[in-house]
């Protein structure tokens, strides 16, 4: 997962909502998220169903939201995924 966002670039990125630091989501969290996406259980902050698997994610410092990484990080508030959906 570390190759998705170089460490020096990760230091420059921040949550688009509260400007807090972001960290790479652990592999097990990404796998659980993709399983939930495949099961149709995940919605983004805009309320839209998430149907496309993610390659990785950037987790906000308070661990409330994950911003998906597909070909590149998607740092839009509406694209954030509330991690409480993973139960």
C-alpha positions in Angstrom: 0.0 0.0 0.0 2.9 2.4 0.7 3.6 2.7 -3.0 0.1 4.2 -3.6 1.2 7.6 -2.2 4.9 8.4 -1.6 5.7 9.3 1.9 6.8 12.8 1.0 3.5 13.4 -0.8 1.5 12.0 2.1 3.0 14.6 4.4 1.6 17.4 2.2 -2.0 16.0 2.0 -4.7 16.9 4.4 -8.4 16.2 4.9 -10.4 18.5 2.6 -12.9 19.1 5.4 -11.0 19.8 8.6 -7.4 19.9 7.3 -6.2 17.2 9.6 -3.4 14.8 8.7 -4.1 11.7 6.6 -2.5 8.3 6.8 -2.6 5.2 4.6 -5.4 2.8 5.4 -4.1 -0.6 6.6 -4.5 -3.5 4.1 -7.0 -5.3 6.3 -9.2 -2.2 6.4 -9.1 -1.8 2.6 -10.0 -5.5 2.2 -12.9 -5.1 4.6 -14.1 -2.0 2.8 -13.9 -3.7 -0.6 -15.9 -6.6 0.7 -18.6 -4.2 2.0 -18.5 -2.3 -1.3 -19.1 -5.6 -3.2 -22.0 -6.4 -0.9 -23.6 -3.0 -1.7 -23.3 -1.8 1.9 -21.2 1.4 1.5 -22.3 4.9 0.7 -20.2 8.0 0.4 -20.9 11.3 2.2 -23.0 12.4 -0.7 -25.3 9.5 0.0 -24.4 7.7 -3.2 -23.8 3.9 -3.3 -20.1 3.1 -3.8 -19.8 0.4 -6.4 -16.1 0.6 -7.4 -13.5 -1.1 -5.3 -10.6 1.0 -4.0 -6.9 0.3 -4.4 -6.3 2.0 -1.0 -7.5 4.8 1.2 -6.4 7.8 3.2 -7.8 7.9 6.7 -8.5 11.1 8.5 -6.6 11.6 11.8 -9.8 11.0 13.9 -10.4 7.8 11.9 -13.9 8.8 11.1 -13.5 9.0 7.3 -11.5 7.3 4.5 -10.8 9.0 1.2 -10.6 6.4 -1.6 -7.5 5.8 -3.7 -8.4 4.5 -7.1 -5.9 5.7 -9.8 -5.1 8.6 -7.4 -6.4 9.9 -4.1 -9.9 11.3 -4.3 -9.8 14.2 -1.8 -13.4 15.5 -2.1 -15.6 15.7 1.0 -18.5 14.1 -0.8 -16.4 11.1 -1.8 -15.3 10.4 1.8 -16.5 7.1 3.3 -17.6 7.0 6.9 -15.7 4.1 8.4 -18.5 3.4 10.9 -20.2 1.6 8.0 -17.6 -1.2 8.4 -19.1 -2.0 11.8 
